[in-house]
Structure formats: structure tokens, C-alpha cells
Amino acid sequence: MSSVPEENVTPAPVASESNKSDKQKVAAALLCWFLGYLGVHRFYLGYTGIGVAQLLTLGGCGIWTIIDFIMILTGSLTDVDGRELS
């Protein structure tokens, strides 16, 4: 029985992605403030399904828009990939 020598192989380094999104917090906030009832800020952040829902409900009669605006300003709302807005 022949034994195969074990090699010390280290995995290739994985490129680390930045936690920052390419989407801007100021742009999202302005879109939410002026066009939030149409869900434009959600489309901007990549949330197409929620954007359509906000479009059809006029931003949840404005309540959803206000909540999203506060979440954008506090940094709680991320892009579709879960990255923090820059």
C-alpha cells in the first residue's frame, strides 16, 4: 500500500467586500422624502418587491414612507445586499 504525501496547502485569500454600499444615504433620503409615496427609494436600494408594494399603496398611506425615512437617517435601512449606505 503506497501512501500519498500530504501537502500543506493554504487556501487562496478571498477578496473582502466592503461593508459600504455604492448607494448613497443622502440620495436615498431625498428620494424617500420627495418620492417616497411611489417607493422610488426602495427601487433605488434594490428592493423591487417592496417598491411595487409601496407604489400600489402610495407608501402605505404615507406611514411606510415616514418609517423608511427615519430608518435611512438612522442607518437602519441597508441596500438589497445588506450593506450599509455610504
N, C-alpha and C positions, 0 to 999 in steps of 0.2 A: 504494500500500500504506500503510495507516494503522498507526501504532504506538500501542500502548496504554501510557500512562504507568505506570511501576512505582510501587507504593506501599510505603512502609516499614511493614509490619505486624508488630507484635510479638505473639507468642502470649500468650494469657491465662495468668496464673500458675496453676500446678497446686497444689491444696491438698496439703501434705505430710502424710503419715500418720506418726504417732508410731511409733517402734520398740518401744514398750511395748505389751504385750497388756493386754486388760481382765481376763485371768485372773491370779489371784494365786499367787505361788510358794508361800506358806505353805499355802494351800488345797490345791494340787496335792500338796505334800509330805505333808500329813496324810491325804489320800485315798489316796495311794500306800502310806503306812505301814500304815494300818488296813484298807484295802480293795484293796490292790494286786493280790492274787491274783485278784480279779474284774475287773481292768482299769479300774476306775472312774476313775482319774486320767487315763487315755488318752481315755475318753469326755468327761471334763471339758475336756480340751485340744482336743477336736475330732477326734481320731484314731479314728473309729468302727471301721474295719477292724482296726486293731491292738488296740483294746479288745475286740472279739469274739474275736480270736485269744488274747488273754490270759485272757479269760473261759473259753474252751474248754480251755485248757492249765493253768488255775489259776496264771496268772502265770509260765508257763514253769517250773513246779515251784518257784516262788519265786525262781529266779535272775534272771529277767527283771525281776521286781519290785525286787530289790535294785539292779540296774543302773539302772533308771529312777529310783529314789530318789536314788542318787548323782548322776545326771545332773541331776535337779531342783535338788538342793542346790548343785551347781557352776554352774548356769545354762546347761548344755549343751542341755537339752531346751526346745524352743520350742513355741508353740501351732501349730495347723494352718496358719496363715498365715505362719509363720516369724518371728513377733515374740517378743521376749524377755518372759518373765513379769515382772509388776510386783510 
